[in-house]
Structures are given as C-alpha cells and as structure tokens.
C-alpha cells in the first residue's frame, strides 16, 4: 500500500484531485494540466523551448545594447555641442577680435550636429530592428508554447494507464483497505479523464486514454458490486451514524447542564 501511495505521489497531485467534486468538475485550461498531473513529456518539450528561445533572447539583448550605445554616444555628442553653443553664439555678438574663434566654434558645432544626426539615424535603425526581433521572439514563443502544450496529449493517457496498473494490482488484493484504495484511485482517474479528455487533440492519444479509463471503469464497477465491499461501506456508515447520534445526545446533555447552572458562575474571573 505504501509503495502504491508513492507511485500515486509521483503521478499526480492527489490532494488537489481528490477534493474535486465529481458532480461539479472545474473547467481546466490545457496549460494548467501540469498543476494536477505529472507531465514529463511537457516538461521535456518546455526545456527545449527555453533552449530554442535563447537565440531570440541573445539577439534582442545584442540589439538592445546597440540602441543603448547609440543613445550614449548621442548624449555625449549633445553634451559637447552644448558646451560649444556659448562660443558659437557669444553674448556680445561677433567682432573682429572673436570672429575666428566664433567661426571655429560654429564649424565644430555643425560637425557635431551632423554626427548627431547620423548617430540618431543609426539608433532609429536599431530600434526598428529591436521591434522586429521582439515580434519574431513573440511569434516563436507562441509557436513553441503551442508545441509544448501538445505534448500533454501524451502525458494524460500515460498517467491513466499507470493508474490502471495500480488499480488492477490493488483490486486483486484480499485486503479490504487496499480494495477501497483501488476504488478511491479509480475515482481520481475518472476525474482526470472527465476534466482533460476534451483537451487531447491527438486522436491516438485520445483513443489510448479512452481505452485506459474503460479498463479502470470496469474494475471500479466490479469492485463496487462486491458484497464484501458493500457490507464494509454499510458498516462504516452505521458506525459513523451511531457516533453522530451519540454526540448529539452528549451535546444535548451538556446544553441541559449549562442551562441549569447560574450563568454568572460560568464567567471567568481574574485570579
């Protein structure tokens, strides 16, 4: 039994699945299936996705660096131009004494402006390339993500088939507890199939999933029809009912005693 529990823990989130009401199954998106069952095929595909996306990430980082470098160069040139403005446009105008230096400053400033235009054009080219690279990365991510999610089609029947093996082994046991565990695991498998079957796009995977759940359902039906199991369940129900009834009587007795006691005596007083 312990070994089966370990296998179940490696296959799925038992607590999450067992708490789902069979009559009120939630609608699950395919991307959320790994929250309920182990999806090794999906995890493997996702790791490949990360590797394939590294090329796009590297390209985006490189172009981003180019944009930053061009921006830094533009700002440096603009700073130099600012320092020349005072010399190129002296406060007291141009005269014979400063004409040569003013002309030199203006020429230098114009050269800087020309360089700034070229750097600005180059930066705009890199910005356009960056937008293009980001769009390519987005499209690639969407395509690769879709491919990864398709891998879940193989994971679902894999889990159901492994659950079928566990259920089959437990069902052949002479222990009532293990047979009840087989019934419980069957219900978990039925939840998985009911929630995820419509998400399977691959026909062969859907067929495999259906065949696996049919075997589980057959075992489940046979177990529930056994007299020993029915008697056991009835006995548990009667014991629980008897316990509830006894607790109800005790509760009434306690309430009666409390009603007969002076309420002020029940108030807690400081020591």
N, C-alpha and C positions, 0 to 999 in steps of 0.2 A: 504493500500500500504506500509506503514511504517512497519507494522507487517511482511509483506512478505519479505521486504528487510532485516529485522533482521534474519528471518529464513534462507534466502539465505546466509547471512554472517556466520551463524553457520554451513552451509553445505559445503561451498567451497570458494575458492579464486576467487571472481567474476572478479576482475580487470585482473588477470592473464589469466583466461579462455576467457573472452570477447575480449581480444586483440589478440587472436589466429585466424589467417586467416583460414576460413573453407576450402579453396582450397589448403592450404599449412600446413596441420596439422603436428606437430613435432612428431618424434618417441620417445616415453617415455618408460623408464625402469620401471619395477614394483616398485622398491624401491623408485622411485621419485613420485609415485602417490599421497602420502600424501602432497606433495607440492601444489597440485591442489584441492583436496577434503579432507574433514574431514574423518578420518578413525578410528573410536572408537574401532572397533574390533582389528585392527592392533596395536593401542596404548596399549590396554589391553594385547595383546599377547607379545608385546615388554617389558612391565613391568614384566611379568612372566619370560621372557628371562633373564632380569637383575637379578632376584631373583635366577634362576637356575644357572646362571654363577657365583654367589657369592661363591659357593662351590669350583669351579675350581680356582677362584681368591685367595681364602683363602689358598688352597693347594699350589699354586705357591708361594705365599708370605711366607708361612712357610718354604718351601724348599729353597727359596732364602735366608732366614735368616740363615738356616743351612749352606749353602755354605759360606755366609759371616762370620759366626762364625768360621768355619774350616779354612778359609783363615786368619782370625785374629790370631787364635791360631798358625797356621803355621808360620806366620810372627814373632810372639812373640818368638817362639822356635828358629827360624832362627837368631833372634837378639841375643839371649843368646849364640847360637853356635858361632856367630861372635866374641863375647867377649872372648870365650874360645880358639879361634884359636891361639892367641898370646902366651898363656900359654902352649898349646899343641904342638906348634912348636916354641920354644924360638929362638930368633935371634942368640944366640951364641951356639946353639946346646944343647945336653943333657949331663950332667956330674953327678958326684956323689952327688953334692950339690943340684941339682934341679930334680934329677931323680924321686923322689917320687911325687913331685908336678906336674911334667910333665905327669907322668903316670895317676895321678888322673884327670888331665885336659882332657887327651885324652879319658879316660873312660867316663867322664861326657859328652864330646863332642859326642862320639859314641852313648851314650844313647839318646842324643838329636836328632842325625841323625836318629836313629831308631824310635823315637817318631814322627819325621817329616815325615818319610815315611808312617807311619800309618795314620797320620792326612791327608797327601796328598791323600792316597788311599780312605780315608773316604770322602774327599772333591770331588774326582772324582766320587764316587758313588752318591753323592748328585747332582752333575752336570748332570749325566745321568738321575737321577730321575726328575730333573728340566726340561730337554729337553722332557722327556716323558710326564710330566704334561702339559707343554706348547702345545705339539702336541694334547693331549687329549682336552685341552681347545679350541684349534683352530677348531678341528673337531666338538666339541659340539656347538661352536658358529655358525659355518656354518649350522649345522642341525637345531638349534633353530631359526636362522635368516630365513631360508627357511620356517619353520613352521609359523613364524610370518608373512612373506610376503603372505603366502597362505590365511591369514585372510582377506587380502584386497579383495579377491574374494567375500566376503560377504558385504564389505563396498560399493563397486561400485553399485550393484543393490539397496542397501539401499538408497544411495543418489539419484539415478534416480527415485525411487518410491516416495521419498519425494518431489522431483522436480515436478513429475507428479501431485501430490496433489495440489501443489502451482499453477501450470499452469492451472489446471482444475478450481480452485476457481477464478482465475483472468479472465479466459476466459468467465465465466458466468456473469461477471460484465457488467454494462451498460456504464461504463467509458471507453472512447477510450484509455486513458492513461494506464489504467490497462490491457486492451486487448493488447496494444503494449508491455507492460511489460511481458505479457504471451508469446508473440512471441519471445521476447528477451531471456527469460529464457529457452524457448524451444530450441533456437539455442545453448545456453550454454550446455543444456542436450545432444544435438546431438553431440557436440564436445567431451563431456565426453565419450559417448558411442563409438564414432568413434576412439578415442585415446586409450581407455582402454579395449574394448571388447576382443581383441585378448590376453590380459594379464590374463583373467579369465580362470583358469584351471578347476574349479569345474563346472560340467555340469549343475547342478540345479541352481547354481548362474548365469551362463551364460543365461540359459533359462529365469530366473526371470528378468535379465537385459534387455533381448530382448523384453519381454512382456511389460515392463515398457516403453521402448523407443518407441514401436509401438503405445502405447496409446498417448504419447506426440506427436509423428509424426502425428497422425490422428487429434488431436486437432490443431496442428500447421497448417496443410493443410487446415482445415475448416476455421480457422481464416483468413488466407491469401486470401481465396476465397470470403470473405465478402465484399460487395460493400462499406460499410461504412469505412472499413479499407483501401481499395484500394483508395477511394476518399481522405481519410485523408493523406495517403502517397503521393499521387499526389499533393495535396495542399501544403504539406511541401516542396516537390521537387520544385514546381513552385515558392514558396516564396524564397527558397534558391537561385534558379536560378536568380530570379529578383534582389535579394540582390547582387549577384555576378556581374550581369550586371551593376547595379548602381555603384558599387565600381569600376568597370573597367572604367566607364565614368568619375567618380570623379578623378581617378588616372591619366587619360589622361589629364584632365583639369589642375591638379596640375603640371604635367610634362610640359604642354604648358606654364603655368605661370612662372615656374622656367627657362625655356629656354629663355623667353623674358626679364628676369632680368639680369643685369650686374653681372657676376659670382663673381666679386671682392666684390660686396656688400653683398654676402652671407657668405663671410669669417668671422669667429668670430674674433673680436678684443678684446684685453685685456682692461678691464675697467680702 
